[in-house]
Amino acid sequence: MPTYQYACPDCGYKFERVQRFTDDPVRVCPECSRESVYRVVSKVAITFKGSGWYITDSRQSSKAAKNGDGNGKAEGEKTADKEPAATAEKSD
């Protein structure tokens, strides 16, 4: 279950509450008992740990970078040539 942060603009009290996704948000401040509490939205820190995450996973291969064509193909690799649509024969 996620932990949500709440704040009361009237008294300045800040607190956290562990709630289900389906639970209604807290409306009443536990400190001043006013109905002005709002949920604080903040950035979420994500850390990938383990042996399956490498810094080079999202980078272009060194062979393609040296080749300079930017299409991700290393030198010597061939691409399949497609026949242009204008010269293709129609079969009826």
Backbone as CSV, one residue per row, in Angstrom:
resi,resn,N_x,N_y,N_z,CA_x,CA_y,CA_z,C_x,C_y,C_z
1,MET,0.840,-1.180,0.000,0.000,0.000,0.000,0.887,1.246,0.000
2,PRO,0.498,2.247,-0.763,1.304,3.468,-0.842,1.127,4.367,0.385
3,THR,2.132,5.170,0.625,2.090,6.167,1.691,1.866,7.525,1.044
4,TYR,0.825,8.220,1.465,0.492,9.535,0.928,0.867,10.617,1.929
5,GLN,1.316,11.750,1.431,1.636,12.896,2.266,0.496,13.898,2.180
6,TYR,0.124,14.449,3.322,-0.940,15.444,3.402,-0.419,16.680,4.116
7,ALA,-1.056,17.811,3.848,-0.708,19.062,4.509,-1.978,19.873,4.737
8,CYS,-1.979,20.636,5.838,-3.094,21.519,6.160,-2.624,22.960,5.987
9,PRO,-3.241,23.724,5.081,-2.806,25.105,4.875,-3.195,26.031,6.040
10,ASP,-4.182,25.639,6.828,-4.631,26.491,7.933,-3.651,26.483,9.105
11,CYS,-3.251,25.293,9.566,-2.361,25.218,10.729,-0.929,24.843,10.359
12,GLY,-0.685,24.423,9.100,0.656,24.067,8.655,1.097,22.663,9.031
13,TYR,0.189,21.863,9.578,0.510,20.497,9.999,0.688,19.607,8.772
14,LYS,1.764,18.812,8.760,2.041,17.865,7.680,2.091,16.464,8.264
15,PHE,1.497,15.500,7.549,1.479,14.130,8.033,1.401,13.158,6.874
16,GLU,1.669,11.893,7.168,1.618,10.825,6.174,0.565,9.808,6.588
17,ARG,-0.023,9.169,5.581,-1.037,8.156,5.855,-0.861,7.025,4.857
18,VAL,-0.812,5.803,5.350,-0.749,4.608,4.496,-2.182,4.243,4.133
19,GLN,-2.476,4.257,2.828,-3.834,4.000,2.354,-3.810,3.122,1.120
20,ARG,-4.935,2.484,0.873,-5.117,1.736,-0.367,-5.410,2.730,-1.491
21,PHE,-5.248,2.270,-2.714,-5.569,3.115,-3.860,-7.051,3.472,-3.880
22,THR,-7.874,2.571,-3.397,-9.324,2.772,-3.448,-9.865,3.592,-2.274
23,ASP,-9.044,3.860,-1.255,-9.500,4.652,-0.110,-9.696,6.113,-0.507
24,ASP,-10.676,6.756,0.126,-10.899,8.181,-0.093,-9.777,8.981,0.559
25,PRO,-9.388,10.110,-0.049,-8.339,10.923,0.555,-8.796,11.537,1.882
26,VAL,-7.844,11.827,2.750,-8.140,12.446,4.034,-8.590,13.889,3.788
27,ARG,-9.668,14.303,4.450,-10.193,15.660,4.280,-10.050,16.500,5.549
28,VAL,-10.054,15.847,6.713,-10.047,16.566,7.992,-8.643,16.501,8.603
29,CYS,-8.136,17.640,9.030,-6.824,17.720,9.662,-6.895,17.128,11.077
30,PRO,-5.986,16.200,11.406,-6.015,15.622,12.747,-5.537,16.602,13.829
31,GLU,-4.920,17.706,13.450,-4.401,18.679,14.404,-5.425,19.768,14.730
32,CYS,-6.005,20.390,13.697,-6.924,21.508,13.936,-8.386,21.168,13.629
33,SER,-8.665,19.988,13.107,-10.017,19.482,12.806,-10.754,20.277,11.737
34,ARG,-10.047,20.987,10.896,-10.678,21.718,9.783,-10.639,20.849,8.525
35,GLU,-11.582,21.103,7.634,-11.666,20.331,6.387,-10.934,21.040,5.254
36,SER,-9.648,21.241,5.416,-8.870,21.925,4.378,-7.601,21.170,4.001
37,VAL,-7.513,19.919,4.358,-6.324,19.108,4.079,-6.254,18.774,2.592
38,TYR,-5.054,18.808,2.036,-4.855,18.417,0.644,-3.689,17.440,0.569
39,ARG,-3.708,16.628,-0.485,-2.646,15.646,-0.709,-1.469,16.346,-1.383
40,VAL,-0.284,16.132,-0.853,0.933,16.728,-1.396,1.460,15.818,-2.498
41,VAL,1.680,16.381,-3.678,2.206,15.627,-4.813,3.694,15.940,-4.919
42,SER,4.512,14.898,-4.972,5.954,15.094,-5.058,6.558,14.092,-6.032
43,LYS,7.805,14.318,-6.359,8.517,13.413,-7.254,8.761,12.085,-6.557
44,VAL,8.788,11.029,-7.345,9.057,9.697,-6.827,10.457,9.297,-7.258
45,ALA,11.271,8.897,-6.315,12.630,8.451,-6.632,12.594,6.981,-7.011
46,ILE,13.163,6.663,-8.170,13.221,5.276,-8.633,14.682,4.875,-8.723
47,THR,15.015,3.762,-8.120,16.368,3.234,-8.177,16.300,1.807,-8.690
48,PHE,16.992,1.545,-9.791,17.051,0.203,-10.345,18.277,-0.494,-9.777
49,LYS,18.050,-1.596,-9.080,19.148,-2.337,-8.480,19.110,-3.773,-8.987
50,GLY,20.261,-4.398,-8.987,20.323,-5.789,-9.391,21.278,-5.986,-10.550
51,SER,21.471,-7.228,-10.910,22.446,-7.556,-11.948,21.906,-7.345,-13.354
52,GLY,20.622,-7.096,-13.521,20.039,-6.965,-14.849,20.020,-5.554,-15.401
53,TRP,20.540,-4.572,-14.672,20.494,-3.181,-15.113,21.904,-2.680,-15.403
54,TYR,22.114,-2.241,-16.626,23.410,-1.732,-17.028,23.244,-0.338,-17.602
55,ILE,24.230,0.508,-17.408,24.161,1.878,-17.910,24.191,1.901,-19.437
56,THR,24.732,0.873,-20.057,24.852,0.839,-21.511,23.620,0.252,-22.202
57,ASP,22.593,-0.145,-21.449,21.411,-0.753,-22.065,20.693,0.183,-23.025
58,SER,20.722,1.473,-22.779,19.975,2.400,-23.625,20.869,3.170,-24.585
59,ARG,22.116,2.814,-24.650,23.037,3.527,-25.539,23.201,2.793,-26.861
60,GLN,23.649,3.564,-27.862,23.917,2.999,-29.173,25.198,2.179,-29.103
61,SER,25.280,1.103,-29.865,26.474,0.270,-29.839,27.678,1.047,-30.360
62,SER,28.851,0.688,-29.905,30.060,1.410,-30.292,30.373,1.230,-31.775
63,LYS,30.048,0.064,-32.355,30.285,-0.155,-33.783,29.428,0.773,-34.625
64,ALA,28.164,0.945,-34.252,27.281,1.822,-35.010,27.695,3.272,-34.845
65,ALA,28.182,3.630,-33.675,28.625,4.997,-33.442,29.860,5.305,-34.287
66,LYS,30.778,4.331,-34.415,31.971,4.522,-35.237,31.610,4.602,-36.711
67,ASN,30.589,3.835,-37.118,30.152,3.819,-38.509,29.582,5.179,-38.896
68,GLY,28.901,5.834,-37.953,28.414,7.180,-38.182,27.115,7.273,-38.946
69,ASP,26.492,6.151,-39.300,25.256,6.251,-40.055,24.052,6.459,-39.158
70,GLY,24.156,6.140,-37.878,23.081,6.408,-36.933,21.877,5.493,-37.040
71,ASN,21.931,4.482,-37.901,20.783,3.584,-38.016,20.926,2.343,-37.157
72,GLY,22.003,2.255,-36.373,22.173,1.131,-35.473,22.811,-0.090,-36.111
73,LYS,23.145,-0.035,-37.398,23.761,-1.162,-38.086,25.274,-1.001,-38.054
74,ALA,25.957,-2.043,-37.694,27.411,-2.014,-37.692,27.917,-2.157,-39.129
75,GLU,29.159,-1.791,-39.331,29.746,-1.871,-40.658,29.781,-3.318,-41.108
76,GLY,29.395,-3.592,-42.335,29.401,-4.946,-42.859,28.028,-5.594,-42.804
77,GLU,27.115,-5.064,-42.010,25.770,-5.625,-41.953,24.985,-5.101,-43.136
78,LYS,24.186,-5.973,-43.738,23.396,-5.580,-44.897,21.935,-5.468,-44.516
79,THR,21.243,-4.553,-45.169,19.807,-4.415,-44.967,19.091,-4.983,-46.176
80,ALA,17.913,-5.472,-45.975,17.131,-6.029,-47.076,16.623,-4.890,-47.946
81,ASP,16.904,-4.982,-49.250,16.425,-3.964,-50.184,14.980,-4.250,-50.543
82,LYS,14.187,-3.209,-50.510,12.779,-3.351,-50.887,12.585,-2.769,-52.275
83,GLU,11.741,-3.415,-53.035,11.424,-2.936,-54.369,10.494,-1.746,-54.230
84,PRO,10.757,-0.641,-54.918,9.864,0.529,-54.834,8.459,0.186,-55.272
85,ALA,7.479,0.831,-54.679,6.078,0.557,-54.951,5.689,0.880,-56.388
86,ALA,6.346,1.877,-56.992,6.010,2.295,-58.347,6.378,1.224,-59.375
87,THR,7.402,0.444,-59.118,7.835,-0.556,-60.090,7.300,-1.952,-59.775
88,ALA,6.569,-2.088,-58.696,6.024,-3.404,-58.322,4.915,-3.775,-59.296
89,GLU,4.893,-5.048,-59.666,3.874,-5.509,-60.601,2.607,-5.870,-59.844
90,LYS,1.484,-5.594,-60.474,0.188,-5.931,-59.875,-0.266,-7.270,-60.452
91,SER,-0.777,-8.128,-59.597,-1.327,-9.382,-60.084,-2.832,-9.346,-59.944
92,ASP,-3.522,-9.589,-61.037,-4.988,-9.576,-61.020,-5.573,-10.929,-61.092
